[in-house]
Amino acid sequence: MTNPLFSWQASAWDYLQSLQGRMPHAFLLHGPEGIGKTVFAEHMAKSLLCEQPDAAGHACGACGSCGWFSQYSHPDYRRVRPELLDEEEASSADAESEPAAKSGKASKAPSKEIVINQIRALADFMNLSTHRQGRRVIVLYPAEALNIPAANALLKSLEEPGADTVFILVSNSIDKLLPTILSRCHKLPMGMPERSVALAWLKQRGVSDADVWLAQQGGAPLAALALAESDTRSELDDFLRQLARPSVDTSLKLADKMQKMEMSVTVAWMQRWLYDIFSYKQSGRIRYYPRYEKEVRALASVVSNEALLTLIKSSNERQAIATHPLSPKLFLEDMLLEYSALFA
């Protein structure tokens, strides 16, 4: 059976196999977003539970365990993630079938965090006997979505793991995790693929302007593919065109137009734009938005390093609260007006 791993994950898989016989009870897969860490984590879980893995440690795909896993019904497997991700997956599946009838009642917005009840549910799961005396595997992602009560509850499980229980945590931002959680996990860094490898992978999937999308996502191929296929392509281009002509009027109109978008995504676009301006001032290089070299060059010529670094720091602080803005429109207005004032 062909395994689902990407070519750039081969060395990480080989390292994992070298640990057989002394398997840690908790792993932390960490690296940039958009490189396939969750694919690796779930294949790792499937292979740990497989009854007949092949010589390279990959799941056979044919045994009863693999069949259960593929249907997310394996009795010894749990996947823990924010409710929002489950809802998005369900919505995607529904979109391929008949539309569901709309309810007149307003439903509660799905959580973007991993909450304590999800971690408490694992305690009951870990107290059950495993199927056929095999392993028990828990995949949790993204680990930085754990809120404080949930993180503290998880810490207790990591400190006193059950027999034959393996935790696989996945993180895009390892610096956001509690030091106590980091200390109890075996860290497995997942690196960015070489640019040539990522470009070849994107072109195999029919992505036109693959180099453009790859640059805009900092070299992360899965993120580049998602952006190239998404409806946000036009929003991103419009956002960048407006940033290239900063003004108060532009800022207010842009904030009104983009207030329904995910704030963390919009702030990330701004962060990359500011990074490109700073990078051009320092080295004449542009990393994320090479198509806008003319505009970046013009803006870099009229702003000081000190003022730009202050704005970059401000954007970083905004990113930390972007998932919970009190008012998305006011949040965007404040960010964009601060930006336009820098180039007034």
TAMOZI-V749262 format. One record per residue. RES is the residue in one letter. PSI is psi in whole degrees, 0 to 359 (none if undefined). OMEGA is omega in whole degrees, 0 to 359 (none if undefined). D_LAST is the distance of its C-alpha to the last C-alpha in Angstrom with 1 decimal. Layout:
# TAMOZI-V749262
res=RES psi=PSI omega=OMEGA d_last=D_LAST
res=RES psi=PSI omega=OMEGA d_last=D_LAST
This chain:
# TAMOZI-V749262
res=M psi=135 omega=177 d_last=60.0
res=T psi=129 omega=180 d_last=56.6
res=N psi=157 omega=186 d_last=54.2
res=P psi=2 omega=184 d_last=50.6
res=L psi=155 omega=178 d_last=48.9
res=F psi=156 omega=186 d_last=46.4
res=S psi=327 omega=182 d_last=47.5
res=W psi=358 omega=179 d_last=44.9
res=Q psi=4 omega=185 d_last=46.6
res=A psi=317 omega=182 d_last=50.0
res=S psi=323 omega=178 d_last=49.8
res=A psi=321 omega=179 d_last=48.7
res=W psi=319 omega=179 d_last=51.7
res=D psi=321 omega=178 d_last=54.1
res=Y psi=318 omega=179 d_last=53.0
res=L psi=319 omega=180 d_last=53.6
res=Q psi=333 omega=179 d_last=57.1
res=S psi=347 omega=181 d_last=57.9
res=L psi=357 omega=180 d_last=57.7
res=Q psi=134 omega=183 d_last=60.6
res=G psi=340 omega=176 d_last=63.2
res=R psi=47 omega=184 d_last=60.8
res=M psi=121 omega=176 d_last=58.3
res=P psi=158 omega=180 d_last=55.8
res=H psi=346 omega=181 d_last=55.6
res=A psi=130 omega=177 d_last=51.8
res=F psi=151 omega=172 d_last=49.3
res=L psi=105 omega=176 d_last=45.5
res=L psi=121 omega=184 d_last=44.0
res=H psi=149 omega=181 d_last=40.4
res=G psi=182 omega=182 d_last=37.8
res=P psi=153 omega=176 d_last=34.7
res=E psi=145 omega=174 d_last=34.4
res=G psi=23 omega=180 d_last=35.7
res=I psi=3 omega=175 d_last=38.5
res=G psi=27 omega=182 d_last=41.5
res=K psi=322 omega=182 d_last=42.4
res=T psi=327 omega=175 d_last=43.7
res=V psi=315 omega=179 d_last=45.9
res=F psi=314 omega=183 d_last=47.3
res=A psi=316 omega=183 d_last=47.9
res=E psi=325 omega=176 d_last=49.7
res=H psi=324 omega=177 d_last=51.8
res=M psi=315 omega=179 d_last=52.6
res=A psi=315 omega=180 d_last=53.8
res=K psi=320 omega=182 d_last=55.8
res=S psi=325 omega=177 d_last=57.4
res=L psi=330 omega=182 d_last=58.3
res=L psi=346 omega=184 d_last=60.1
res=C psi=141 omega=180 d_last=61.7
res=E psi=339 omega=182 d_last=65.5
res=Q psi=62 omega=180 d_last=65.9
res=P psi=152 omega=181 d_last=62.8
res=D psi=183 omega=185 d_last=63.2
res=A psi=333 omega=180 d_last=63.6
res=A psi=4 omega=177 d_last=59.9
res=G psi=3 omega=182 d_last=59.4
res=H psi=148 omega=178 d_last=57.9
res=A psi=143 omega=183 d_last=59.1
res=C psi=330 omega=180 d_last=61.9
res=G psi=0 omega=185 d_last=60.6
res=A psi=338 omega=184 d_last=64.1
res=C psi=171 omega=180 d_last=65.5
res=G psi=321 omega=180 d_last=65.5
res=S psi=316 omega=180 d_last=62.8
res=C psi=325 omega=178 d_last=60.4
res=G psi=315 omega=177 d_last=61.3
res=W psi=317 omega=183 d_last=60.4
res=F psi=317 omega=182 d_last=57.2
res=S psi=335 omega=179 d_last=56.0
res=Q psi=9 omega=183 d_last=56.5
res=Y psi=41 omega=179 d_last=54.8
res=S psi=18 omega=180 d_last=58.2
res=H psi=128 omega=183 d_last=59.4
res=P psi=342 omega=182 d_last=61.0
res=D psi=22 omega=180 d_last=59.8
res=Y psi=137 omega=174 d_last=56.2
res=R psi=138 omega=174 d_last=53.2
res=R psi=125 omega=183 d_last=49.6
res=V psi=122 omega=180 d_last=47.2
res=R psi=168 omega=180 d_last=43.6
res=P psi=148 omega=180 d_last=41.4
res=E psi=328 omega=181 d_last=42.7
res=L psi=320 omega=180 d_last=39.7
res=L psi=322 omega=177 d_last=40.7
res=D psi=319 omega=181 d_last=44.2
res=E psi=320 omega=180 d_last=43.0
res=E psi=321 omega=179 d_last=40.8
res=E psi=319 omega=179 d_last=43.8
res=A psi=321 omega=179 d_last=46.1
res=S psi=321 omega=179 d_last=43.7
res=S psi=320 omega=179 d_last=43.6
res=A psi=320 omega=180 d_last=47.4
res=D psi=327 omega=182 d_last=47.7
res=A psi=337 omega=180 d_last=45.6
res=E psi=353 omega=177 d_last=48.3
res=S psi=197 omega=181 d_last=51.0
res=E psi=141 omega=179 d_last=51.5
res=P psi=139 omega=178 d_last=48.8
res=A psi=152 omega=178 d_last=49.8
res=A psi=139 omega=182 d_last=50.5
res=K psi=140 omega=178 d_last=47.7
res=S psi=146 omega=179 d_last=48.5
res=G psi=346 omega=183 d_last=47.8
res=K psi=142 omega=177 d_last=47.1
res=A psi=127 omega=181 d_last=43.7
res=S psi=155 omega=180 d_last=43.8
res=K psi=137 omega=180 d_last=42.2
res=A psi=134 omega=180 d_last=39.2
res=P psi=146 omega=184 d_last=40.4
res=S psi=142 omega=175 d_last=39.4
res=K psi=359 omega=182 d_last=36.9
res=E psi=160 omega=167 d_last=38.8
res=I psi=121 omega=190 d_last=42.2
res=V psi=168 omega=189 d_last=44.1
res=I psi=327 omega=180 d_last=47.2
res=N psi=327 omega=178 d_last=49.6
res=Q psi=323 omega=180 d_last=49.0
res=I psi=321 omega=178 d_last=49.9
res=R psi=326 omega=179 d_last=52.9
res=A psi=333 omega=179 d_last=54.2
res=L psi=332 omega=180 d_last=54.4
res=A psi=316 omega=178 d_last=57.0
res=D psi=319 omega=180 d_last=59.4
res=F psi=318 omega=183 d_last=58.8
res=M psi=345 omega=178 d_last=59.6
res=N psi=350 omega=179 d_last=62.8
res=L psi=152 omega=175 d_last=64.3
res=S psi=145 omega=180 d_last=66.5
res=T psi=156 omega=179 d_last=65.0
res=H psi=126 omega=180 d_last=66.3
res=R psi=31 omega=177 d_last=69.1
res=Q psi=36 omega=178 d_last=68.3
res=G psi=201 omega=180 d_last=65.2
res=R psi=164 omega=173 d_last=61.7
res=R psi=129 omega=186 d_last=59.2
res=V psi=136 omega=178 d_last=55.6
res=I psi=123 omega=176 d_last=52.3
res=V psi=129 omega=183 d_last=49.0
res=L psi=125 omega=179 d_last=45.9
res=Y psi=155 omega=343 d_last=42.3
res=P psi=139 omega=186 d_last=39.5
res=A psi=331 omega=180 d_last=40.8
res=E psi=352 omega=176 d_last=37.4
res=A psi=352 omega=175 d_last=37.9
res=L psi=125 omega=172 d_last=40.7
res=N psi=172 omega=188 d_last=40.0
res=I psi=312 omega=178 d_last=41.5
res=P psi=320 omega=180 d_last=44.8
res=A psi=320 omega=179 d_last=45.3
res=A psi=318 omega=179 d_last=44.4
res=N psi=323 omega=178 d_last=47.0
res=A psi=320 omega=178 d_last=49.6
res=L psi=323 omega=181 d_last=49.1
res=L psi=322 omega=180 d_last=49.5
res=K psi=321 omega=179 d_last=53.0
res=S psi=324 omega=179 d_last=54.0
res=L psi=329 omega=180 d_last=52.6
res=E psi=327 omega=182 d_last=54.6
res=E psi=67 omega=183 d_last=57.8
res=P psi=147 omega=177 d_last=57.7
res=G psi=163 omega=179 d_last=60.6
res=A psi=138 omega=178 d_last=63.0
res=D psi=27 omega=176 d_last=61.9
res=T psi=131 omega=179 d_last=58.5
res=V psi=123 omega=174 d_last=55.4
res=F psi=137 omega=174 d_last=51.8
res=I psi=103 omega=178 d_last=49.1
res=L psi=145 omega=180 d_last=45.6
res=V psi=131 omega=183 d_last=42.6
res=S psi=138 omega=172 d_last=39.1
res=N psi=343 omega=184 d_last=35.7
res=S psi=83 omega=185 d_last=34.4
res=I psi=334 omega=181 d_last=37.3
res=D psi=348 omega=181 d_last=35.3
res=K psi=359 omega=182 d_last=35.2
res=L psi=153 omega=178 d_last=39.0
res=L psi=136 omega=178 d_last=41.3
res=P psi=327 omega=181 d_last=42.8
res=T psi=327 omega=176 d_last=46.2
res=I psi=318 omega=179 d_last=45.8
res=L psi=320 omega=185 d_last=44.6
res=S psi=342 omega=183 d_last=47.7
res=R psi=7 omega=179 d_last=50.1
res=C psi=146 omega=173 d_last=48.9
res=H psi=115 omega=187 d_last=49.7
res=K psi=132 omega=178 d_last=46.3
res=L psi=97 omega=181 d_last=46.2
res=P psi=137 omega=178 d_last=43.0
res=M psi=113 omega=186 d_last=42.0
res=G psi=162 omega=176 d_last=40.1
res=M psi=139 omega=178 d_last=37.8
res=P psi=159 omega=173 d_last=39.8
res=E psi=147 omega=183 d_last=39.6
res=R psi=318 omega=181 d_last=37.1
res=S psi=322 omega=179 d_last=40.0
res=V psi=315 omega=180 d_last=41.9
res=A psi=318 omega=179 d_last=39.1
res=L psi=317 omega=179 d_last=38.4
res=A psi=319 omega=180 d_last=42.2
res=W psi=317 omega=180 d_last=42.4
res=L psi=319 omega=181 d_last=39.6
res=K psi=327 omega=176 d_last=41.2
res=Q psi=335 omega=180 d_last=44.5
res=R psi=15 omega=173 d_last=43.0
res=G psi=23 omega=180 d_last=41.9
res=V psi=117 omega=175 d_last=38.1
res=S psi=153 omega=184 d_last=36.5
res=D psi=41 omega=183 d_last=33.5
res=A psi=323 omega=181 d_last=34.7
res=D psi=326 omega=180 d_last=32.7
res=V psi=311 omega=182 d_last=29.4
res=W psi=323 omega=179 d_last=30.2
res=L psi=319 omega=178 d_last=31.6
res=A psi=318 omega=183 d_last=28.5
res=Q psi=338 omega=178 d_last=26.4
res=Q psi=20 omega=174 d_last=28.8
res=G psi=21 omega=178 d_last=29.0
res=G psi=2 omega=181 d_last=32.5
res=A psi=110 omega=188 d_last=34.1
res=P psi=320 omega=181 d_last=36.4
res=L psi=323 omega=177 d_last=37.3
res=A psi=322 omega=178 d_last=33.7
res=A psi=318 omega=179 d_last=33.0
res=L psi=316 omega=180 d_last=36.0
res=A psi=318 omega=180 d_last=35.0
res=L psi=318 omega=181 d_last=31.5
res=A psi=330 omega=183 d_last=33.0
res=E psi=357 omega=187 d_last=35.5
res=S psi=170 omega=177 d_last=33.3
res=D psi=357 omega=182 d_last=31.8
res=T psi=359 omega=180 d_last=28.3
res=R psi=312 omega=182 d_last=27.9
res=S psi=324 omega=178 d_last=26.3
res=E psi=319 omega=179 d_last=24.1
res=L psi=313 omega=180 d_last=22.8
res=D psi=320 omega=178 d_last=22.1
res=D psi=320 omega=179 d_last=20.3
res=F psi=313 omega=182 d_last=18.2
res=L psi=322 omega=178 d_last=17.3
res=R psi=323 omega=179 d_last=16.6
res=Q psi=322 omega=177 d_last=14.1
res=L psi=331 omega=180 d_last=12.4
res=A psi=343 omega=179 d_last=12.3
res=R psi=68 omega=187 d_last=10.3
res=P psi=137 omega=175 d_last=7.7
res=S psi=164 omega=179 d_last=7.2
res=V psi=314 omega=181 d_last=9.0
res=D psi=316 omega=178 d_last=12.1
res=T psi=319 omega=181 d_last=12.4
res=S psi=316 omega=182 d_last=12.2
res=L psi=319 omega=179 d_last=14.9
res=K psi=320 omega=181 d_last=17.0
res=L psi=319 omega=179 d_last=17.0
res=A psi=320 omega=179 d_last=18.1
res=D psi=321 omega=182 d_last=20.8
res=K psi=324 omega=190 d_last=22.0
res=M psi=11 omega=186 d_last=22.3
res=Q psi=339 omega=181 d_last=23.5
res=K psi=356 omega=178 d_last=27.1
res=M psi=163 omega=178 d_last=26.4
res=E psi=121 omega=187 d_last=27.4
res=M psi=322 omega=182 d_last=24.6
res=S psi=327 omega=177 d_last=25.6
res=V psi=315 omega=181 d_last=25.3
res=T psi=317 omega=179 d_last=21.8
res=V psi=322 omega=178 d_last=20.7
res=A psi=321 omega=176 d_last=22.6
res=W psi=317 omega=179 d_last=20.8
res=M psi=317 omega=180 d_last=17.4
res=Q psi=317 omega=180 d_last=19.2
res=R psi=322 omega=177 d_last=20.5
res=W psi=314 omega=180 d_last=17.3
res=L psi=322 omega=177 d_last=15.8
res=Y psi=318 omega=180 d_last=19.2
res=D psi=319 omega=178 d_last=19.1
res=I psi=314 omega=180 d_last=15.8
res=F psi=317 omega=180 d_last=17.5
res=S psi=321 omega=179 d_last=20.8
res=Y psi=321 omega=178 d_last=19.7
res=K psi=323 omega=185 d_last=18.3
res=Q psi=321 omega=189 d_last=21.7
res=S psi=357 omega=182 d_last=24.1
res=G psi=15 omega=182 d_last=22.8
res=R psi=149 omega=177 d_last=24.1
res=I psi=127 omega=184 d_last=22.8
res=R psi=312 omega=191 d_last=25.0
res=Y psi=320 omega=187 d_last=24.0
res=Y psi=66 omega=183 d_last=22.3
res=P psi=336 omega=179 d_last=23.8
res=R psi=341 omega=183 d_last=23.5
res=Y psi=32 omega=183 d_last=19.8
res=E psi=317 omega=181 d_last=20.1
res=K psi=314 omega=181 d_last=18.4
res=E psi=318 omega=179 d_last=15.2
res=V psi=318 omega=180 d_last=15.4
res=R psi=318 omega=180 d_last=16.1
res=A psi=317 omega=180 d_last=13.1
res=L psi=322 omega=180 d_last=10.7
res=A psi=334 omega=183 d_last=13.0
res=S psi=347 omega=185 d_last=12.9
res=V psi=10 omega=181 d_last=9.4
res=V psi=145 omega=180 d_last=9.7
res=S psi=157 omega=177 d_last=12.6
res=N psi=318 omega=183 d_last=15.6
res=E psi=313 omega=181 d_last=15.7
res=A psi=321 omega=180 d_last=12.3
res=L psi=318 omega=179 d_last=13.2
res=L psi=325 omega=177 d_last=16.7
res=T psi=318 omega=179 d_last=15.8
res=L psi=323 omega=177 d_last=14.0
res=I psi=317 omega=177 d_last=17.1
res=K psi=318 omega=179 d_last=19.3
res=S psi=320 omega=179 d_last=17.8
res=S psi=322 omega=178 d_last=18.3
res=N psi=320 omega=178 d_last=21.8
res=E psi=322 omega=178 d_last=22.6
res=R psi=323 omega=180 d_last=21.6
res=Q psi=328 omega=181 d_last=23.8
res=A psi=336 omega=181 d_last=26.7
res=I psi=9 omega=187 d_last=26.6
res=A psi=334 omega=181 d_last=25.4
res=T psi=347 omega=182 d_last=29.0
res=H psi=54 omega=178 d_last=29.5
res=P psi=141 omega=179 d_last=26.4
res=L psi=322 omega=177 d_last=27.6
res=S psi=109 omega=181 d_last=25.5
res=P psi=319 omega=182 d_last=24.0
res=K psi=313 omega=180 d_last=21.7
res=L psi=324 omega=178 d_last=20.4
res=F psi=313 omega=180 d_last=20.2
res=L psi=319 omega=179 d_last=18.0
res=E psi=316 omega=181 d_last=15.8
res=D psi=315 omega=181 d_last=15.3
res=M psi=315 omega=185 d_last=14.6
res=L psi=325 omega=177 d_last=12.2
res=L psi=322 omega=176 d_last=10.2
res=E psi=320 omega=179 d_last=10.1
res=Y psi=312 omega=182 d_last=9.1
res=S psi=326 omega=180 d_last=6.2
res=A psi=332 omega=181 d_last=5.0
res=L psi=330 omega=184 d_last=5.8
res=F psi=10 omega=180 d_last=3.8
res=A psi=none omega=none d_last=0.0
